[in-house]
Amino acid sequence: MGTADTIKSGSVEDLFEQVSEMEAHVIAVHAENVDETLAHFSRLCRITGRSIYHWDEAEGLKSLKETEISVPGSRRLTEALRYVLQSMHYGVYVLTGYERQLRQPSINLLRQIARIRTGYDRKVVLLGTKVSLPSGLNDVAKHVVHQRINREKPKLRDGRWVF
């Protein structure tokens, strides 16, 4: 298994910044709640203008900023990964529900994406509760475990704020 970092944060924004700053281009994110994480990514890209896309088997590759815009011919994982590989723009591509289609052609494309060394950074995030990658990807993918911290509100005790 590739190396794993544990990110404990109260926000998905911290997770996104960590992923954006990594040198790795293929990142497996183990999240407690996939739908919640995806919803936060969607909100984040609308607020910041960052280019974040989501792929799933049912709808293909779509912009999280403008959900009605999708990439034509991207319902197969290999088609979406070819799009990412040929793109000349920065983007974070979050994949969910990819397990059925994660076969050799897709693995080869992910390995090519992992080796990209160009000025425009592209990240492929394999998002799931327990991401299991085939052996052909473990040596090129970075594993990140995101655990949301429940932050309690500080309380005033004896004139001091305590957490």
N, C-alpha and C positions, 0 to 999 in steps of 0.2 A: 504494500500500500504506500502511496506517496506520503510526503510529509504532511502533518496536520497542525494547524494553528487553531487555538481556541480563542474566539472573540466573544467576550462577554460585554454586552452593551445594553443600554436601555432603548436604543433606537436602531432602526435599520439603516439610517443615514450613516452611522459609524461603520456598519458592515459594508455599505456601498463604497464609502471612501477607502476602506482597507482593500477591497477587491480592486478598485480603480488604480490604486498605487502599487499593486503587486506586479512583479516582472512577468509572472506566469500569464499565459493567454487562455489556458483551459483551467477552470477552477470548479471544484466540486464543493458546493455549499450544503452542509447538513443543517437544516433549520427545523426548529420545533413545530412551526406552523407555516406550511408552504403558501397557502392562500393569503395569509396575513402579510407575509414577507413580500409577496408579489404585489399586493395592494399598496404597500408602503413604497415599493419601487415605482409604481405607477404614479403615485402622488408626488414622489421626489422628482421624477422627470418632468412633470407638469410645472412644478415650482421652479426648478433650476434650469430647465431647458436641455438637460443632458439627453443624449440619444440612447434610450433603453428600449429594447425590443423583447417580445415574448414569443416563444414558439411552443405550440403543443400540437398533437396529432390531429385534432379536430379542426383547427383554424389556420394552421401554418404559422408563418412569421408575421407578426403585427407590431406596429409601433405602440408603446404604452402611453405615449403622449397623445396621439390621435388614434384611438382604437378602431376607427372605421377604415384606416389605411392599412392594407396588408400587402405583402410582397407576393405577386402572382407566381404560381407554380412552386410554392414552398411548403406544401403539406407533407412531403416526405422529408425525413431528417437529412438525407444526403443532399437534397435540393437546397434546403435552408443553409447547410454548412458550406456548400459551394458558393452561395450568395455571400456569406460572411467572408470566405476566403478571397473572393474577387472584389469585395467592397474596398473603396479607397477612402473611407470615412471612419472617424472614431465611432465606436458603438459598443454597448454592452448587450449581449444576446443571452437572455435567460431562457433556458430550456426546461420544461417540465413534461412529464409523461413520455419521455424519450426511450424508456427501457426496452420496449418491443422492437424499436427500430435501431437500437445500438448494436449493429453488426459490423462486419469487416469493412465495407465501404465507408461507413460513418466513422469508424475508428481511424481509418487512414486519413480521412479529411481532418479530424480533430488533431491528429499528430502533425499534419501540415500547418494547421492554425497555431499549434503550440510553438512551432519553429519560426513563425513570422518575425522578421526583424525590420520593420519599416517605420516611418515617422508617424503614421496614423495607427493608433492603438485600437485593437479589437479584442474584446474579452468574451469568451463563451463560458457562461455560468450554468453548470448542471445542478439544478436546484431540486432537493428532495428531503424527506425526513431522514432517510438512511440511504445515502448514495453509494451504490456498489458499482465500481468500474471494472471492466475487463482488464486482464493483465497488460494488454497492449497500450493502455492509457495511464496506468498507475505511475509509470516512470516520468510522464510529462505533465501530469495534472497536479495541481496544488489542492489539498483538502483543507477546508475551513469549517469549523463547527461554530455555529452562531447560537448562543444561548441568551435569551432575553432576560435581563435582570429586572425584577420587580422593585422599583424604587419606592420606598416609603417616603411619605411626606415628613419633613423634620418636625419635631415637637419641641415646644419650649418647656424646659425643666430647670428649675432653680436659676432662671435667668440665662440659661445656655440652650442653644439649639442642639438637639441630639437626633441622630438618625437611627 
